[in-house]
């Protein structure tokens, strides 16, 4: 009995062709090649030409494409085969699209710690942090200076075995 795969309800966003992508976490290169209607070696070549197309690799070295990688491959195919872009032109267009997407969605959200630090007054907490930073720099300075050699006393075997080693150099 053959299992039926569920197709994604959303069509490919960037290209004009709407290819139904099965709802799976990972796709092997053969599956992606069938979806894109290209040979596997073409996908491997596109990986070298388009830095955005980076499938994961399994422990055995097999390429594992995520859904967004499949969408990316379909978009590359659309640009090259249907729009008539050269590889360099398609690469450049995709870089511009990526920048515009990041601008539209905003870059990474600001980290909470940075937001807190920005809101601090030039008083209590910031002053303590500066003092702590100064103390740490002083400690680093002390630790980076090499100590002067300490002359060792000659001990007999009997007294040396009875004494425990002193870890702190006292």
N, C-alpha and C positions, 0 to 999 in steps of 0.2 A: 504494500500500500504506500502510495506516495503522499508525503506531507505537502500541504499547500502553504506557500509563503505569503505573508501579508504584504501588500505593496504600500509604500508610503503615500499618504493622501496629498501631501504637498508636492507640486511639480517643481522642477528645477527652477530656481529663482532667477539666475542670471541669463541663461540662454533662452532662445525662443522655443526650442524643442522641449516638450515636457516628457521626460523619461521617468517612469515609475521605478524608484529605488526600493528594493525590499527592506523591510524593517529589521535590520540586523546590526549587531555591534561591529563586527569585522567582516571584511570581504577579502577573498584571495585574489591574486592578480588575474587569474583566468576568469573569475566572475566579473571583475571590473572591466576586463577586455571585452567580454560579451555585452555588458551594459553599454559600453561606449562604442561598440562595433569597430574596434581596432585590434591589432595584434598586441600580444604581451610585450614584445620588444619596443613597441611604440610608447607604451606607458613607462617602461624603464628609461627610455630616452627622455621623455618629458620630465621625469624626476631629476635628470641632470640639468635640464634647461630652465625649469621653473622651481625656485626655492620654496614656493608655497606648497608644492606637492611633495610631502614627506610622509610616506606610510611608515608605520611601525614595522619592526621585524621581530619575528618569533625567535625562540631559542635556537631553532634550526635554520634561521636565516630567511624564512619565508616571509614575503611581504604581506602585511595585514593592513588593508585600507579601512579607514573609518568612513562613515557616511559623508562627512564633509570632504574627505579626500576624493570620494567618488564624484561628488558635486563639482569639485575643483577640476577633475579630469574631464567631466562632461563640458564644463565651461571652456577649458582649453581647447577641446575638440571643436566646440562651436566657433570660437574665435579663429582657429586655424582653417577649418574646413568650410564653414558657412560664411563667415565674415571676411575671409581672405587675408587675415593678418599674417605677417611673417612671424617667426618665432620671437625675434627680438622685439617686434612691435607688440605682440601679445603679452610678452613678459613685462614690457614697460606699462602697458595698459593695466595689467593686473596689479602692479605696484601702486599705480595711481588710485585704482579702486580700493586697494587695501588701506591706503592713507585716508581716503575719504570716509571709509567705513569707520576707521578709528576716530576720526574727527566727529562724525555724526553720533557715534555711541559714546564719545568721550574716551579719553585714554583711561588707564587703570584708575579705579577709585582711590582716593587719597587714603593712606593708611591711618588708622585711628590714633596711633601714637603721635604721628606728625601733626594731626589736627589738634590734639591736646597741647602739644608743645607750642604750636602757633598761637594758641589762646592764652598761654601763660603770661603773667605780668613779669616785668624785670625785677621781681622781688624774690620771695621765699624760695620756691622750688628751683627756679633757674639759678639763683645764687648758690644754692646747695650743690646743684649739678656742676657748676663751674669750680667750686672748691674741691669737690670729689675728683673732677678731671685733673685739677692741679696736683692733688695728692697722688693720683695714679701716675702722672708723669714723673713726679719725684721718685716714687718707688721704682719705676722703670729705669730711671737714671741710676739709682743705687744698684739695681740688679745687673745692669749692663756693665758696670765697672768690675774688672776682674780683681779678685782679692790677692793680697800679697802672700807669697808662700810662707807657711808656718813651719818653723823648724821642728822636726820630729825627734822625740827622745827614743833612745835605744832601750828596748825592754827585753827582758829575758822571756823565754818561752813560757815559763811557769806563771809569771805575773800577767803576761799578755793574754793567756787563755782564761784567767780568772776575771779579767775586766770585760765589761760589755762595751761594744762600740758606742760611741756618743754620736748620735745623728745630727746634733745641732752645733757641733764644733766648739763646745764649751770646755 
